Amino acid sequence: MEKRIEGKDVLLINALPGEHKYNVTEESPMFGKTYKRYSFGGKVFTTNDDKFANAVEEGNLDVVTLDVNEEGQLSLTGFITNKQAMNFAKKVKQLAAIESLIIEPKKVTEEELAQLLN
């Protein structure tokens, strides 16, 4: 089940102290990499996404999605920063303005056509 966190609720996501190394063998692609832990609603989730870490630190989250498994454990599945949300809203507004333009065909006289061609 997916949980969507948005609005002021994203401010309830707290970074927990420390970076942790994955406990894996040298053959694992995660060997030598680290992750950070975050809490939300009394539960902890982890991620190694530096962009997410920066967004949390800067208070720059607009929407966060978490997967909640059968045991109630959380996994980060996605996030949108405030900047991304504002850029998207700006694009939507620009496209709506373009779509609202009503362009009607106009007959061109021979004289106007001649002027355009010269």
Phi, psi and omega per residue, in radians:
M1 nan 2.424 -3.133
E2 -1.729 2.421 3.088
K3 -1.989 2.232 3.139
R4 -1.833 2.209 3.138
I5 -2.008 2.176 -3.122
E6 -2.581 3.055 -3.114
G7 1.155 -2.604 -3.116
K8 -1.141 -0.333 -3.139
D9 -1.076 -0.443 3.115
V10 -1.117 -0.401 3.119
L11 -1.267 -0.176 3.113
L12 -1.496 -0.054 3.054
I13 -1.442 2.094 -3.080
N14 -2.044 2.348 3.042
A15 -1.340 2.310 3.059
L16 -1.600 2.614 -3.050
P17 -1.130 2.593 2.998
G18 1.646 2.751 2.966
E19 -2.019 2.505 -3.045
H20 -2.159 2.411 3.084
K21 -1.470 2.495 3.048
Y22 -1.168 2.378 3.124
N23 -1.581 1.378 -3.080
V24 -2.352 2.923 3.111
T25 -1.362 2.893 -3.125
E26 -1.092 -0.394 -3.131
E27 -1.313 -0.310 -3.075
S28 -1.295 2.470 3.067
P29 -1.140 -0.257 3.131
M30 -1.585 -0.031 -3.119
F31 -1.074 2.295 3.119
G32 1.451 -0.139 3.138
K33 -1.584 2.784 -3.120
T34 -2.131 2.854 3.076
Y35 -2.388 2.818 3.076
K36 -2.052 2.736 -3.133
R37 -1.947 2.538 -3.141
Y38 -2.345 2.636 3.086
S39 -2.060 2.555 3.042
F40 -2.677 2.218 3.092
G41 1.045 0.577 3.119
G42 1.399 0.101 3.123
K43 -2.115 2.727 -3.087
V44 -1.963 2.463 2.983
F45 -2.348 2.808 -3.092
T46 -2.163 2.741 3.010
T47 -2.794 2.689 3.045
N48 -1.934 0.332 -3.113
D49 -1.460 1.885 -3.124
D50 -1.135 -0.560 3.119
K51 -1.139 -0.666 3.083
F52 -1.141 -0.771 3.135
A53 -1.015 -0.776 3.116
N54 -1.120 -0.727 -3.132
A55 -1.123 -0.696 3.098
V56 -1.124 -0.830 -3.094
E57 -1.070 -0.670 -3.092
E58 -1.541 -0.053 -3.074
G59 1.143 0.654 -3.013
N60 -1.926 0.549 3.124
L61 -1.753 2.378 3.064
D62 -1.826 -0.837 -3.130
V63 -2.460 2.453 3.045
V64 -2.279 2.401 3.042
T65 -2.046 2.352 3.125
L66 -2.179 2.456 2.993
D67 -1.549 2.381 3.087
V68 -2.013 1.993 -3.114
N69 -1.435 -3.110 -3.072
E70 -1.068 -0.494 3.121
E71 -1.506 -0.016 -3.136
G72 1.506 0.125 3.126
Q73 -1.322 2.535 -3.091
L74 -1.779 2.511 3.028
S75 -2.386 2.309 3.085
L76 -1.192 2.190 3.103
T77 -1.970 -0.316 3.118
G78 3.099 2.884 3.072
F79 -2.770 2.718 3.080
I80 -2.212 2.255 3.107
T81 -1.431 2.855 3.083
N82 -1.036 -0.713 -3.134
K83 -1.078 -0.777 3.115
Q84 -1.075 -0.749 -3.128
A85 -1.126 -0.724 3.126
M86 -1.169 -0.722 3.100
N87 -1.110 -0.692 3.113
F88 -1.124 -0.791 3.132
A89 -1.075 -0.677 3.120
K90 -1.108 -0.777 3.123
K91 -1.103 -0.741 3.122
V92 -1.063 -0.753 3.131
K93 -1.112 -0.742 3.113
Q94 -1.100 -0.766 3.133
L95 -1.145 -0.663 3.104
A96 -1.116 -0.677 3.119
A97 -1.139 -0.713 3.120
I98 -1.146 -0.760 -3.127
E99 -1.135 -0.486 -3.083
S100 -1.379 -0.222 3.108
L101 -1.178 2.275 3.095
I102 -1.842 1.979 -3.128
I103 -1.904 2.008 3.136
E104 -1.804 2.440 3.104
P105 -1.143 2.563 -3.135
K106 -2.200 2.429 3.079
K107 -1.284 2.377 3.112
V108 -1.833 2.275 3.125
T109 -1.337 2.874 3.103
E110 -1.044 -0.642 -3.118
E111 -1.176 -0.766 3.115
E112 -1.135 -0.683 3.106
L113 -1.096 -0.751 3.131
A114 -1.074 -0.720 3.136
Q115 -1.136 -0.678 3.139
L116 -1.179 -0.605 -3.089
L117 -1.409 -0.329 -3.120
N118 -1.670 nan nan
